[in-house]
Amino acid sequence: MTDLRIERVGADDSAPKSLLKDWQHVHNVIVPPAAMPIDEVRERAGRNHLEVAYLGDLLVGCTTVRPPTDDDTATATVIARVLPAHRRQGFGEQLYVRGLALAREIGARTIETVVLAANTEGLRFAEAHGFVEFDRYVLPGESALWIDLRLA
């Protein structure tokens, strides 16, 4: 397995805009119903831990770790996304393990993820890593089905 170069996406104006754009690109390719403009990516980078993964200079994927916000459950959300051309090469595993470690480092006791139902590869990946579905929903005014999963 080849090591990835991982870069943290910052929210401030000093952060390289290319990192924001690369995270945005991967996110929007993997979850087109939730495509977001660059300003929303910057806002998310201020409240979540966003990273972009490269193989050399080649963009491979991105991650999101939403920190725990509830003291009772200490639930964090870990999302690893890999561009279709780079799947089945171990990159998703590297990104997931890194995101999981960060979530635990910042105090998470419960780990969740969310997958677009149409992303069958992502759903299989989550289930193969011990995640169990606990909710399915469509956001108001939208038609895409989302699946929430919790690490058993």
C-alpha positions as CSV (number, residue, x, y, z in Angstrom):
1,M,0.0,0.0,0.0
2,T,1.3,3.4,-0.9
3,D,1.4,6.2,1.6
4,L,-0.7,9.2,0.9
5,R,0.2,12.8,1.5
6,I,-2.5,14.3,3.7
7,E,-3.1,18.0,3.9
8,R,-5.4,19.8,6.5
9,V,-7.9,22.2,4.9
10,G,-7.9,25.4,6.9
11,A,-10.8,27.8,7.1
12,D,-8.9,31.1,7.4
13,D,-7.9,33.3,4.5
14,S,-4.2,32.2,4.8
15,A,-5.1,28.6,3.9
16,P,-4.2,27.6,0.3
17,K,-7.4,27.9,-1.8
18,S,-6.3,24.9,-3.8
19,L,-6.9,22.7,-0.7
20,L,-10.4,24.1,-0.3
21,K,-11.1,23.5,-4.0
22,D,-9.7,20.0,-4.0
23,W,-11.8,19.0,-1.0
24,Q,-14.8,20.6,-2.7
25,H,-14.1,18.7,-5.9
26,V,-13.9,15.3,-4.2
27,H,-17.0,16.0,-2.0
28,N,-19.0,17.2,-5.0
29,V,-18.0,14.2,-7.2
30,I,-18.9,11.6,-4.5
31,V,-22.1,13.3,-3.2
32,P,-23.5,15.4,-6.0
33,P,-26.9,15.9,-4.3
34,A,-25.0,17.7,-1.5
35,A,-22.6,19.7,-3.8
36,M,-21.5,22.8,-2.1
37,P,-19.9,26.1,-3.1
38,I,-16.5,27.1,-1.9
39,D,-17.8,29.4,0.8
40,E,-19.7,26.5,2.4
41,V,-16.5,24.4,2.3
42,R,-14.6,27.2,4.1
43,E,-17.4,27.4,6.7
44,R,-17.3,23.6,7.3
45,A,-13.5,23.8,7.6
46,G,-14.0,26.1,10.5
47,R,-16.1,23.7,12.5
48,N,-15.0,20.3,11.2
49,H,-11.6,18.7,10.5
50,L,-11.3,18.4,6.7
51,E,-8.3,16.8,5.0
52,V,-7.4,16.2,1.4
53,A,-5.3,13.2,0.2
54,Y,-2.8,13.1,-2.6
55,L,-0.7,10.3,-4.2
56,G,2.2,12.5,-5.1
57,D,0.5,15.5,-6.7
58,L,-2.6,13.4,-7.8
59,L,-5.8,14.1,-5.9
60,V,-7.2,10.9,-4.5
61,G,-9.8,11.7,-1.8
62,C,-10.8,13.7,1.2
63,T,-12.1,13.2,4.8
64,T,-14.4,14.9,7.2
65,V,-14.4,14.4,10.9
66,R,-17.2,16.2,12.7
67,P,-16.2,16.5,16.3
68,P,-18.5,15.4,19.2
69,T,-21.0,18.1,20.1
70,D,-23.1,16.1,22.7
71,D,-21.4,15.5,26.0
72,D,-23.7,12.6,26.8
73,T,-22.9,10.5,23.7
74,A,-19.7,12.1,22.5
75,T,-20.6,11.2,19.0
76,A,-18.3,12.1,16.1
77,T,-18.9,11.5,12.4
78,V,-16.1,10.2,10.3
79,I,-16.4,10.3,6.5
80,A,-13.8,9.1,4.1
81,R,-14.2,9.7,0.3
82,V,-12.1,8.3,-2.5
83,L,-12.5,9.3,-6.1
84,P,-13.8,6.4,-8.2
85,A,-10.5,6.0,-10.2
86,H,-8.6,5.4,-7.0
87,R,-10.8,2.9,-5.2
88,R,-9.8,-0.6,-4.2
89,Q,-6.2,0.4,-3.7
90,G,-6.3,0.8,0.1
91,F,-6.7,4.6,0.2
92,G,-10.1,4.5,1.8
93,E,-8.7,2.3,4.5
94,Q,-5.9,4.8,5.2
95,L,-8.3,7.7,5.3
96,Y,-10.8,5.9,7.5
97,V,-8.2,4.8,10.0
98,R,-6.8,8.3,10.2
99,G,-10.2,9.8,10.7
100,L,-11.2,7.3,13.3
101,A,-8.0,7.9,15.2
102,L,-8.6,11.7,15.2
103,A,-12.2,11.2,16.3
104,R,-11.1,9.2,19.3
105,E,-8.3,11.6,20.0
106,I,-10.8,14.5,20.3
107,G,-13.0,12.5,22.7
108,A,-15.4,10.6,20.6
109,R,-16.9,7.5,22.3
110,T,-19.4,6.8,19.5
111,I,-18.5,6.9,15.9
112,E,-21.0,7.5,13.1
113,T,-20.9,8.0,9.3
114,V,-23.3,9.0,6.6
115,V,-23.5,7.6,3.1
116,L,-25.5,8.6,0.1
117,A,-27.6,5.4,-0.6
118,A,-26.7,5.6,-4.3
119,N,-23.0,5.1,-3.3
120,T,-23.1,1.4,-3.0
121,E,-19.4,1.1,-2.8
122,G,-19.3,3.5,0.2
123,L,-22.1,1.6,1.9
124,R,-20.3,-1.7,1.5
125,F,-17.1,-0.1,2.8
126,A,-18.8,1.2,5.9
127,E,-20.6,-2.1,6.6
128,A,-17.3,-4.1,6.1
129,H,-15.7,-1.8,8.8
130,G,-18.4,-2.6,11.4
131,F,-20.9,0.2,10.8
132,V,-24.6,-0.7,11.2
133,E,-27.4,1.3,9.7
134,F,-29.7,3.1,12.1
135,D,-31.5,5.7,9.9
136,R,-32.6,6.4,6.4
137,Y,-33.9,9.7,5.3
138,V,-34.5,12.3,2.5
139,L,-33.8,15.9,3.4
140,P,-36.7,18.3,3.0
141,G,-37.1,19.5,-0.6
142,E,-34.6,16.9,-1.9
143,S,-34.9,13.4,-3.4
144,A,-31.6,11.8,-2.4
145,L,-31.7,9.0,0.1
146,W,-29.1,9.2,2.9
147,I,-28.1,6.4,5.3
148,D,-26.7,7.0,8.8
149,L,-24.6,4.3,10.3
150,R,-23.0,3.7,13.7
151,L,-19.9,1.8,14.5
152,A,-21.0,-1.3,16.4
